[in-house]
Amino acid sequence: MRWALRRELDGRSGEQEAMHRHRIPLGLLMLEQGWITRRQLRDALDAQKASGSGRIGDWLIEQHATSETTVTRALALQWSCPVLSVESHGSAALTSVMPRLFLDAFGAMPLRIAAGRLLYLGFEQSLDPVLAFAIGRMTGLQVESGVLCSSLFHQGLGRLLTEPFPAVQLAEAVSESAAAHLLARSIERLHPAHSRLVRVHDCIWLRMWLAREADPVPPHSAVYDVVCTIGGF
């Protein structure tokens, strides 16, 4: 377990640079595409500044300068990703893709699995490549990330949250050594058929399969998750 933790913690190099790679601001991108005017962008920026909150896309929609669909198209251009839909969203079969708390924490939602090997992962605003990579490692699926219209995202998320999710233990360790001990004790206690450990930003995610499962996304009752944070990590 200590070796597995060290492997995950050593994988942090370059992550912050990748996450904060420069992207054209959404308003400027929409202006360049001719989807809004300079006056509309200025009015939206002034409203955002006056309120002290809100996303520029939401302010442009609020002021009837553009539509939700156009803002989503702009986000897809900004992130160089597809626009996804909730069509054929099988919520009940997808709750074991990741712990429930990750849905809210990272603004992501599993949408569907195609051909038994491709998982479509939808985001409301910005993509999270670290989360997508971790899910791919955990499930063995190829993950295709994309953006959704906010209304469709919340509609699909609402349905998904009515379904049962895998049991999860939340833990906090004061050190790497304490985390290794805690996670090892979890495995000793449950005696899983299989387990896997990945890092998701500041979280260590341990998944234990309680029975041998060939399906990369097993029933929610067939897995048990531990999500651990480490003090000072």
N, C-alpha and C positions, 0 to 999 in steps of 0.2 A: 504493500500500500504506500509506503514511503517513496518507493521508486516511481509509482504511478503518479503520485502527487507532484514529485519533482519534475517529471516529464511535462505535466500540464502547466506548472508555474513557469518553466523555462520557455514555454511556447508564447509568452506574452510579447516578446521582442517584435517590434514593428507593428503591433496591433493598433496603437494609438495613432500612428501616422496614417495607417490605412483607413481608420474610422473618420479621420478629420481631413481626408484628401479634399482639396479645393473643388467646389462645384459652383457653377453659375447660380447666383441667387434666383429664386423662383420668379420674382417679379420681373427681373431683367430678362430672363429667358422668355417669359410670356410677351414682353415688350418686343423683343427681337423677332418673335414669331408673328407679330402683328395681331395678337389675340387681345391685347389691351392697348390703351393709349397712354402717353406720358402723364396726362392729367389724371386718368383713372389710377395709375400707379401711385402718383403723388398723393392723391386723396386717401388711398388705402394706407399708405405709409404714415400719413398724418393721423389717421384714426387709430392706427396701431400704437403710435407713439403716445397719443393722448390717453388711451386706455391703459397702456403699460402692459398689455398682454395680447394674446391671440396671434394666430399665424396669418401671414400676408394673404395666402390663398383664401382663408376664411373671410378676411375683410373685403377682398375683391368680390366674393360671392354675396356678402352682406350688402354691399353697395351696388349690387346688380351690374357690376362691370363685366362679369363673366359667369360661366356655369360651373357646377361641380365637376361635370364631365371634362371640361377644358382644363381645370386645375389638375385633375388626375392625369390627363395626357401630358401636361407640363411636368408633373412629378416623374412620370415614366421617362421623359426625355432627360430630365435632370440626373436620374439614376441609371440611365441606359438599361432599362428593364421593361418587361411587358406590362400592359394593363390586364389584370386578371378579373375574373368574375366569380360569383358564388354559385354559378350553375353547377348542378350535380354535386353540391356540397353535402357530403355524407358525414354530418357532425358526429353521430353516435360512434362511428367506426374510427374516428380520428383523435379521440380524447387522450389516448395513450402516446401520442407523438411526443409530447413534452409535458412537464408539470403545469398545472393550471396557473400557478403564480407567474409563469413566464409570459402568458398571454397579455396580462396587464402591464407587467414590467417592461416588456419590449415591444408592445404594440403589434404583435404578430398573431396570425391565425392559420392553422393548417386547413387547406381547402379540399384537396382530393389527391388520390394516388392513381397515376396512370400507368398502365401496362405492368403493374406490380413492382415498379422500380423507381418511378419518378414522382416525387412529392412536390406539390405546388404550395408554396408558403406565401400568404398575402400580408402586406403591410399597409397601414393606413397612410403613413406619411413618408418616413425615411426607412430605407432598407437597413438591415442589421446583418452584415456578412458573418460576424462572429457567431451569432445565434444559428444562422443557417448552416454554417460549417459544423457546429457542435451537434445539431440534429442529424446531419448527414452521417457523422461519425457514430452517433449513438444508434441509429436505426439501420445503417447500411444503405439507405436510399440516396439517390441523387436528388438534390434539392434545387428547385427552380423558384427564385424569389421574384415577386412583382408587387405592384401597388393596386389598391382597390379604392373605388369611390368611398368616401367616409360613410355615407349612408348605408352602402352595401356591407362595409366592414362591420359596422355596429349591428346591423341586422343579422349577419351571419354569426357574429360573436355572441349575440343574445341567445341564439338557438344553441350554440355550442356549450354555453355555460349552464344550460339546463340539464346537460348530460353528466353522468358520473365520471370522475377522473380517477387515475391511480392514487392510492394512498401515498402520502408524502410526509417526511419528517424534516422539519426545518431545524438547523443546528448552527451554532456559532462556536468556533474554536479560537483560543487565544494565540495559537501558534501552528505552524505547519506540522510539528510533531504531534500536537494535541489533535489536529484534524485527522492525521493518519490513524491515530489510536481510535478515535470516534468512529471513523468509517470502517475500520477493520472489525470493531465490535459489532457494527450493524450486520456485516456479512456473517460473522460467527453466530449471531443470534438467529438469523433467518435461514441460514444454510441454503442459499439460492442455487438453482441449477446453473446459473450463469450471471455474471455481473460485468459492468463496464463503467468507466470513469471518464468524464470529459469536463473541461472548464468552459463556462459561459460568462465572460467578463469577470466580475469579482466573485462569482459563485463556482463552487465545485459540485458537479451533479453526478451522483452515483445512482445507477439504475440496477436493480436486481430482478432477474426473471425467476419467478417462483416455481416454474415448471419449464421443461424444454419446449420451446416454441419455434416453429419454422417461419411464422409470419413476422416480418420486420415491425409491424404495428400490432401487437397482440391485444387481447381484451384487457380492459383497464384493471380487472381483478388479477391478472397474471403477472403484474409487475409492481414493484415497490420502489419509490424514489427517496433519496436523501439529498437535500440541497443544503450545502454547508458554506458558510463564509468564514474567512480567517482574519482575525484582528490584525490590522496593519497591512493587509494585502492590497 
